[in-house]
Amino acid sequence: MENTTKPSTARAVFARNLRIARRLNDVSQEALALQAGMSRTYVSEIERGERNVSIDNMGALADALGVALRDLVDPEMFGGLLEKANK
């Protein structure tokens, strides 16, 4: 079960939103990493909030998913989806 509490840091917001956007697009971590020019391990660490990702890499990940970077850093962007998914 996923944590439904609001992320407490910008890193946590990006991590949560990246994972949700990737899953909504039905893209594996490996495919996303290849498209963005990164390793799968790095993408996994970003999604778990273990990496302090640069703005350039944030942009590359957003582009690879075809979403606006602003959506990946918006704490309210995917909040409703988590609530619906957990009902």
C-alpha positions in Angstrom: 0.0 0.0 0.0 1.3 3.4 -1.0 1.7 6.2 1.5 -1.1 8.7 1.0 0.3 11.5 3.2 1.6 14.7 1.6 5.3 14.5 0.8 7.2 16.8 3.1 10.0 17.9 0.8 10.4 19.0 -2.8 12.5 15.9 -3.4 9.6 13.7 -2.0 7.1 15.5 -4.2 9.2 14.9 -7.3 9.8 11.3 -6.4 6.1 10.6 -5.8 4.9 12.4 -8.9 7.6 10.8 -11.2 6.6 7.3 -10.1 2.9 8.1 -10.6 3.4 9.7 -14.0 5.6 6.7 -15.1 3.0 4.2 -14.0 0.1 6.1 -15.6 2.1 6.0 -18.9 2.8 2.3 -18.4 6.5 2.8 -18.7 9.1 0.7 -16.9 11.9 2.3 -14.9 14.3 0.7 -17.4 12.5 2.2 -20.4 12.3 5.6 -18.8 16.0 5.5 -17.9 16.9 4.6 -21.5 14.8 7.4 -22.9 16.2 9.9 -20.5 19.8 8.8 -20.9 20.2 7.5 -17.3 20.6 4.2 -15.5 17.7 2.3 -14.2 19.3 2.3 -10.7 19.4 6.1 -10.8 15.8 6.4 -11.7 14.9 3.9 -9.0 16.8 5.9 -6.4 15.1 9.1 -7.6 11.7 7.5 -7.2 12.5 6.4 -3.7 13.7 9.9 -2.8 17.2 8.8 -2.2 18.8 11.1 -4.8 19.0 14.8 -5.0 18.3 15.1 -8.7 19.5 18.1 -10.8 17.1 20.3 -12.6 18.6 19.1 -15.9 17.8 15.5 -15.0 14.4 16.5 -13.8 13.7 18.0 -17.2 15.1 15.0 -19.1 12.8 12.7 -17.1 9.8 15.0 -17.7 10.5 15.1 -21.4 11.0 11.3 -21.6 7.5 10.9 -20.0 6.0 13.6 -22.1 4.8 15.6 -19.1 5.5 19.1 -18.1 8.2 19.5 -15.4 5.9 21.7 -13.4 3.5 18.8 -13.0 6.2 16.7 -11.5 7.0 19.3 -8.9 3.4 20.2 -8.1 2.4 18.7 -4.7 -1.3 18.8 -5.6 -0.9 17.3 -9.1 -1.5 13.6 -8.4 -2.9 13.7 -4.9 -6.4 12.9 -6.0 -5.2 9.9 -7.9 -3.7 8.4 -4.7 -6.9 8.9 -2.8 -9.0 7.2 -5.5 -6.5 4.3 -5.9 -6.7 3.6 -2.2 -10.5 3.4 -1.9 
